């Protein structure tokens, strides 16, 4: 009797602080479901590798994992078109775009604020603690 493969994606996710530049290996259908959920939650672009080898870069804005034929909805980079792609047609995912919200949480801002207050009390200036504008084009990343 064949043994079921264990999902390594769950283990990989536990050790990651960011999904940027992650290219998970989809060994099981469970891996695919987990990674496509992460792609939906991700705030940057992803690259979808389709079964025929075609790559599509863009933003996942919706998914229906429990539909009779699970699918995600996707806006290709540089387009306003919305595309529906069936899970069964996806063979890989790469978190190829930068996450514009990475490191910009309230908790990180409070930490920087406290560091700035401490530095000021010591007579040091650590400069601006506000998040800096960033290019969302991963060519600049």
C-alpha positions, 0 to 999 in steps of 0.5 A: 500500500503506497504511503501518503507524502507528508507536506513539507510546505507546512514545515517551511512556512513555520521557519519563514519571516517573509514569503518574498522570493519563496518558491515552494515545491508542491509535492502534494495537493495539500501543498498546493492548497496551502500555498495558494491560500498563502498566495491569496493572503500575500500582498505582493505579486506572485508568479503562477506556473501553469501545467503547460509551463506558461508563467503568469505574474500578477496579484491573487485577489480571490480564491474558492478552494472549496468549489467543485473545481477549485480556482483562484482569481488573478489580475496580471501585472500591467493589466486590469483584466481579471482571470480565473485559473483552476487549481488543477492548471497550476503546477507551481507558485513563486512569491516573486513580488515584494511584500509592500507591507513587510516590516510595516506593522504597528508593532514595528513602528512602536518599536522604532518609536521607543528606540527613537525616544531612548536615543533622544534621551541619550542625546542621539538622533536616529532620524526618521522612523516613518516607513519610506516610500518603496518601488513596487516593481520587483526589478528595483528590489 
